[in-house]
């Protein structure tokens, strides 16, 4: 396992940095609130990582949120219920954006 320390203000730069690491063979497996990213070495040139910020208050809504994306191929790496960034990874297939509002999600995946 490899640990890297970084702080980001801009989530788009964070996502870009994580995808750069992914292309170099480092797959994110966890991140803590102190800016410590945990990676494993693994070739993943055909995968993409995305971030999504959500305010999820109940455990039921959190499970529903995760299952919605897992049904279309996204794997939840990290993120908790409450006000939190969520880290997702999947195989690239053209539908590589995170669409967290229901209407956008349904227009792409329904």
SVG drawing of the C-alpha trace seen along z (x, -y; Angstrom):
<svg xmlns="http://www.w3.org/2000/svg" viewBox="-36 -26 40 30">
<polyline fill="none" stroke="black" stroke-width="0.4" points="0.0,0.0 1.2,-3.5 0.2,-6.6 0.2,-10.1 -0.5,-13.3 -2.3,-16.1 -4.8,-18.9 -7.2,-20.2 -9.5,-23.2 -10.7,-22.5 -12.4,-19.1 -11.8,-19.1 -8.0,-19.3 -8.3,-16.5 -10.2,-14.3 -7.6,-15.1 -4.8,-14.2 -6.5,-10.9 -7.0,-10.0 -3.4,-10.8 -2.4,-8.4 -4.8,-5.8 -3.1,-6.0 0.3,-5.5 -1.0,-2.3 -2.1,-3.6 -5.8,-2.8 -7.4,-4.8 -8.8,-2.5 -9.4,-5.1 -9.0,-8.7 -9.1,-10.2 -10.1,-13.7 -6.4,-14.6 -5.5,-14.4 -4.0,-11.0 -4.8,-9.0 -4.3,-5.2 -3.5,-3.6 -2.7,0.0 -0.5,0.6 -2.6,2.0 -2.8,1.4 -6.1,-0.4 -5.6,-2.2 -9.3,-1.4 -10.8,-2.8 -11.9,-6.3 -12.4,-7.9 -15.0,-10.5 -15.9,-12.6 -19.4,-13.6 -20.5,-15.8 -23.7,-14.8 -25.6,-15.7 -27.1,-12.4 -28.7,-12.3 -30.2,-8.9 -28.6,-5.4 -31.4,-4.4 -30.8,-7.3 -27.1,-6.6 -27.6,-3.0 -30.1,-4.0 -27.6,-6.6 -24.8,-4.0 -27.0,-1.3 -28.2,-3.7 -24.6,-4.1 -23.5,-0.5 -26.3,0.8 -24.7,-1.0 -21.1,0.1 -19.7,-2.4 -17.9,-1.1 -18.0,-3.3 -14.5,-3.7 -15.0,-6.2 -17.5,-8.7 -19.8,-8.7 -23.4,-9.8 -23.7,-13.5 -21.9,-16.2 -19.3,-14.3 -17.4,-13.8 -17.8,-10.4 -15.2,-8.7 -16.3,-6.4 -14.5,-4.2 -15.5,-2.1 -14.4,-0.8 -14.5,-3.5 -17.4,-3.1 -18.5,-6.5 -20.9,-7.1 -18.1,-8.3 -19.8,-11.3 -21.3,-11.3 -24.9,-12.6 -26.2,-12.8 -29.4,-14.6 -32.2,-12.2 -33.3,-13.9 -29.8,-13.9 -29.2,-10.3 -32.4,-9.1 -31.7,-10.9 -28.4,-9.0 -29.1,-5.6 -32.8,-5.0"/>
</svg>
